[in-house]
Amino acid sequence: ATRAYEQVEFPERETRDPTRRAQRLAARAENAPAKAYEVRQRSVRTSNGESRAVARTYLEDHYTNPLGDMICQCCHQKMPFALPDGSPYFEASELLESFTSEHAENHLAMCPTCAAKWRYANPATDGEIRTLLAGAVAPELQLTLAGEPVRLRFTQVHLDDVRTLAGLGR
């Protein structure tokens, strides 16, 4: 079980002198700097719109269990909520960034927390992930995300598809 799902006590905090605090905050607010904006040129990936939709369909097909629940490949929990249309909210995270073309199979079905860990707290390089993919004897990879060991699980078909794309065979 991960810490994210533990019951913890919510912090409480009160001020000793609410009037003084309000006066100090009002004074700071009066002298606060104005928000500043500037136009910046940037490069934005535009090729993934249609392939992201195909990836989402692919992942929903592979990671929805017989009860109709979509499961995160990383924490193995049901996706946290449904969108207004009834579909599960999940993030389609890219597995290997080194591909130069778009592939639906190169995505992972992740809950928002695991997707953030994958994106911001994943020390594994594409080369290391390729090595794990090539050596996997079960449809899962043992990784470390946010300093904790995780089992990134796949359907066998998805794992085989990724290996094919990566030129790793079976």
C-alpha positions as CSV (number, residue, x, y, z in Angstrom):
1,A,0.0,0.0,0.0
2,T,1.3,3.4,-0.9
3,R,1.2,6.5,1.4
4,A,-1.2,8.3,-1.0
5,Y,-4.1,6.1,0.1
6,E,-3.4,6.1,3.9
7,Q,-5.8,7.9,6.2
8,V,-3.9,10.9,7.8
9,E,-4.9,13.7,10.1
10,F,-5.7,16.9,8.3
11,P,-3.6,19.8,9.7
12,E,-5.4,22.5,11.8
13,R,-4.1,26.0,12.3
14,E,-5.5,29.0,14.0
15,T,-4.1,32.5,14.5
16,R,-3.6,34.0,18.0
17,D,-4.6,37.5,16.8
18,P,-7.0,37.4,13.8
19,T,-7.3,41.2,13.7
20,R,-3.6,41.8,13.6
21,R,-3.1,39.1,10.9
22,A,-5.9,40.6,8.8
23,Q,-4.3,44.1,9.0
24,R,-0.8,42.8,8.1
25,L,-2.3,40.8,5.1
26,A,-4.3,43.9,4.0
27,A,-1.1,46.0,4.0
28,R,0.9,43.3,2.1
29,A,-2.0,43.0,-0.4
30,E,-2.0,46.8,-1.0
31,N,1.7,46.7,-1.9
32,A,1.7,43.4,-3.9
33,P,3.3,43.6,-7.3
34,A,1.1,43.5,-10.4
35,K,1.1,40.3,-12.4
36,A,3.4,40.5,-15.4
37,Y,3.1,38.7,-18.7
38,E,5.3,38.5,-21.8
39,V,4.9,36.8,-25.1
40,R,7.4,33.9,-25.6
41,Q,8.0,31.9,-28.7
42,R,8.0,28.1,-28.0
43,S,7.8,24.8,-29.7
44,V,4.7,22.7,-29.2
45,R,4.2,19.1,-30.3
46,T,1.2,19.1,-32.6
47,S,1.4,15.6,-34.0
48,N,-0.1,13.8,-31.0
49,G,-3.7,15.0,-31.0
50,E,-5.2,12.2,-33.2
51,S,-2.8,9.5,-32.0
52,R,-3.5,10.4,-28.4
53,A,-7.2,9.7,-29.1
54,V,-6.3,6.4,-30.7
55,A,-4.0,5.6,-27.7
56,R,-6.8,6.3,-25.2
57,T,-9.1,3.9,-27.0
58,Y,-6.3,1.3,-27.2
59,L,-5.6,1.7,-23.5
60,E,-9.3,1.6,-22.4
61,D,-9.6,-1.7,-24.4
62,H,-6.6,-3.2,-22.7
63,Y,-7.0,-2.0,-19.1
64,T,-10.7,-2.2,-18.5
65,N,-11.5,-5.3,-16.4
66,P,-14.6,-7.5,-16.8
67,L,-16.5,-5.4,-14.2
68,G,-16.0,-2.3,-16.5
69,D,-13.4,-0.7,-14.2
70,M,-10.3,0.8,-15.9
71,I,-7.2,0.0,-13.9
72,C,-3.9,2.0,-13.6
73,Q,-0.9,0.0,-14.9
74,C,1.2,1.4,-12.1
75,C,-0.7,1.3,-8.8
76,H,-3.2,-1.3,-10.0
77,Q,-6.1,0.7,-8.6
78,K,-9.4,1.7,-10.3
79,M,-9.1,5.1,-12.0
80,P,-10.2,7.7,-9.5
81,F,-13.3,9.2,-11.2
82,A,-15.4,9.3,-14.3
83,L,-15.8,12.2,-16.7
84,P,-19.3,13.7,-17.3
85,D,-19.7,11.3,-20.3
86,G,-19.1,8.3,-18.0
87,S,-15.7,7.4,-19.3
88,P,-12.9,7.0,-16.8
89,Y,-10.4,9.8,-16.2
90,F,-6.9,8.6,-16.9
91,E,-3.7,9.9,-18.4
92,A,-2.1,8.3,-21.5
93,S,1.6,8.7,-20.6
94,E,4.3,8.1,-23.2
95,L,6.4,5.0,-22.4
96,L,9.4,5.6,-24.6
97,E,10.1,9.2,-25.6
98,S,12.8,8.3,-28.1
99,F,10.4,7.2,-30.8
100,T,10.3,9.7,-33.7
101,S,6.8,8.7,-34.8
102,E,3.5,8.5,-33.1
103,H,2.3,5.1,-31.8
104,A,-0.9,4.4,-29.8
105,E,0.9,1.3,-28.3
106,N,3.7,3.5,-26.8
107,H,1.4,4.8,-24.1
108,L,0.5,3.8,-20.5
109,A,-2.8,3.9,-18.8
110,M,-2.2,5.8,-15.5
111,C,-4.1,7.5,-12.8
112,P,-3.2,11.2,-12.3
113,T,-0.9,10.5,-9.3
114,C,1.1,7.7,-11.1
115,A,1.2,9.8,-14.3
116,A,2.8,12.6,-12.3
117,K,5.3,10.2,-10.8
118,W,6.1,8.8,-14.2
119,R,6.6,12.3,-15.7
120,Y,8.4,14.1,-12.8
121,A,9.9,11.4,-10.6
122,N,11.0,8.7,-13.0
123,P,14.8,8.2,-13.0
124,A,14.7,5.5,-15.7
125,T,16.1,6.4,-19.2
126,D,14.6,5.1,-22.4
127,G,17.6,2.8,-22.7
128,E,17.0,1.3,-19.3
129,I,13.3,0.8,-20.1
130,R,14.2,-0.9,-23.4
131,T,16.5,-3.2,-21.5
132,L,13.7,-4.0,-19.0
133,L,11.3,-4.6,-21.9
134,A,13.7,-7.0,-23.6
135,G,14.3,-9.0,-20.4
136,A,10.8,-9.1,-19.0
137,V,9.7,-12.7,-18.5
138,A,6.3,-11.7,-17.1
139,P,4.1,-8.8,-18.5
140,E,5.5,-6.3,-16.0
141,L,8.5,-4.1,-15.4
142,Q,10.1,-3.4,-12.0
143,L,10.8,0.3,-11.7
144,T,11.3,3.0,-9.1
145,L,9.0,6.0,-9.2
146,A,9.2,8.8,-6.7
147,G,11.7,6.7,-4.7
148,E,9.4,3.7,-4.3
149,P,9.5,0.4,-6.1
150,V,6.6,-0.2,-8.5
151,R,5.4,-3.0,-10.8
152,L,4.4,-1.5,-14.1
153,R,1.9,-4.1,-15.4
154,F,0.9,-4.8,-19.0
155,T,-1.5,-7.0,-20.8
156,Q,0.7,-9.6,-22.7
157,V,-0.6,-8.1,-26.0
158,H,0.4,-4.6,-25.1
159,L,3.9,-5.7,-23.9
160,D,4.3,-7.6,-27.2
161,D,3.2,-4.6,-29.2
162,V,5.7,-2.3,-27.4
163,R,8.5,-4.8,-27.9
164,T,7.7,-5.0,-31.6
165,L,7.7,-1.2,-32.0
166,A,11.0,-1.0,-30.1
167,G,12.5,-3.7,-32.3
168,L,13.0,-6.1,-29.4
169,G,11.0,-9.0,-30.7
170,R,9.4,-11.3,-28.1
